[in-house]
């Protein structure tokens, strides 16, 4: 009879490992309650992350280097304002509405995008195609 060393033997698999295990599912109501409880709790970090999600300006404004960036921002704001005022008036006349509506759509859109926008490279304002469609 041949001796077989224990390290070369194949281990026997017990029937308990091959049996199918049925996983008990939690009732949907209890799962829903636990997810709502976890999602609706209010904490300081959760409020901060939600605030930063809705208003990205809260994230980057404290890091704004005033002395370094202010002159470039003022100049770009003046240039955009100088171009935007006559453009807004012209597009409103093209659409057949009072010119004040063009100024509102030009400046309020930019103010809202300043508070809630996430990209630095977006042009917000009125467009000639939209003015032509409104005028028709």
C-alpha positions in Angstrom: 0.0 0.0 0.0 1.3 3.4 -1.0 1.5 6.2 1.5 0.3 9.5 0.4 1.5 12.6 2.1 -1.1 14.9 3.6 -0.1 17.9 1.5 -0.8 16.1 -1.8 -4.2 14.8 -0.8 -7.2 16.7 -2.1 -9.4 17.9 0.8 -12.8 16.5 1.0 -15.5 19.0 0.5 -18.3 18.7 3.0 -21.9 18.7 1.9 -22.6 21.9 3.9 -20.4 23.9 1.5 -22.2 22.7 -1.6 -25.7 23.2 -0.3 -27.5 26.2 -1.5 -28.0 28.9 1.0 -31.1 31.0 0.9 -30.4 34.6 1.8 -33.1 36.2 3.8 -34.2 39.5 2.3 -35.1 42.4 4.5 -38.6 43.6 3.9 -38.7 46.6 1.5 -40.3 48.8 4.1 -37.4 48.4 6.6 -34.8 48.9 3.8 -36.6 52.1 2.8 -36.8 53.3 6.3 -33.1 52.7 6.9 -32.1 54.5 3.7 -34.3 57.4 4.5 -32.9 57.6 8.0 -29.4 57.6 6.7 -30.1 60.1 3.9 -32.2 62.5 5.9 -29.9 63.0 8.9 -28.5 66.4 9.3 -24.9 67.0 10.2 -22.3 69.7 9.8 -20.3 68.1 7.1 -23.4 67.1 5.1 -24.7 70.6 5.2 -21.4 72.0 4.0 -21.1 69.5 1.1 -24.7 70.3 0.1 -24.0 74.0 0.3 -20.9 73.6 -1.8 -22.8 71.5 -4.3 -25.5 74.2 -4.8 -23.2 77.2 -4.5 -19.7 76.4 -5.8 -18.7 80.0 -5.1 -18.6 79.1 -1.4 -15.8 76.7 -2.2 -13.5 78.9 -4.2 -14.3 82.4 -2.9 -12.3 82.1 0.4 -9.3 81.0 -1.7 -9.6 84.0 -4.0 -6.4 86.1 -4.1 -7.8 89.6 -4.2 -4.6 91.6 -4.9 -3.6 89.2 -7.6 -6.9 88.6 -9.5 -9.0 91.8 -9.0 -7.6 93.9 -11.8 -8.0 91.3 -14.4 -11.5 90.5 -13.2 -12.5 94.2 -13.2 -11.2 94.7 -16.7 -12.9 91.7 -18.1 -16.2 92.7 -16.3 -16.0 96.2 -17.8 -15.3 94.8 -21.3 -18.2 92.4 -21.1 -20.5 95.1 -19.8 -19.5 97.5 -22.6 -20.2 94.8 -25.2 -23.3 93.4 -23.5 -25.4 96.6 -23.0 -25.7 97.6 -26.7 -26.0 94.0 -27.7 -28.9 93.4 -25.3 -30.7 96.5 -26.4 -30.3 95.6 -30.1 -31.5 92.0 -29.6 -34.5 93.2 -27.7 -35.4 95.6 -30.5 -35.0 92.7 -32.9 -37.3 90.6 -30.9 -39.8 93.4 -30.5 -39.8 93.7 -26.7 -38.7 96.7 -24.5 -34.9 97.0 -24.2 -35.0 96.6 -20.4 -35.8 92.9 -20.8 -32.5 92.4 -22.7 -30.6 94.1 -19.9 -32.3 91.9 -17.3 -31.6 88.7 -19.2 -28.0 89.8 -19.7 -27.0 90.7 -16.2 -29.2 88.5 -14.0 -28.1 85.4 -15.9 -24.5 86.2 -15.2 -25.1 87.0 -11.5 -27.0 83.7 -11.0 -24.2 81.8 -12.9 -21.6 83.5 -10.6 -23.3 82.0 -7.6 -24.4 78.6 -8.9 -22.1 77.9 -11.9 -19.3 75.4 -12.1 -17.3 76.4 -15.2 -15.2 79.5 -15.9 -15.6 79.2 -19.6 -19.3 79.6 -20.2 -21.1 82.4 -22.0 -24.4 83.3 -20.4 -26.7 85.9 -22.0 -29.0 86.6 -24.9 -28.5 85.2 -28.4 -29.5 86.5 -31.8 -31.3 83.3 -32.8 -33.4 83.3 -29.7 -34.3 87.0 -30.4 -35.3 86.3 -34.0 -37.5 83.4 -32.9 -39.2 85.5 -30.2 -39.7 88.3 -32.7 -41.4 86.0 -35.2 
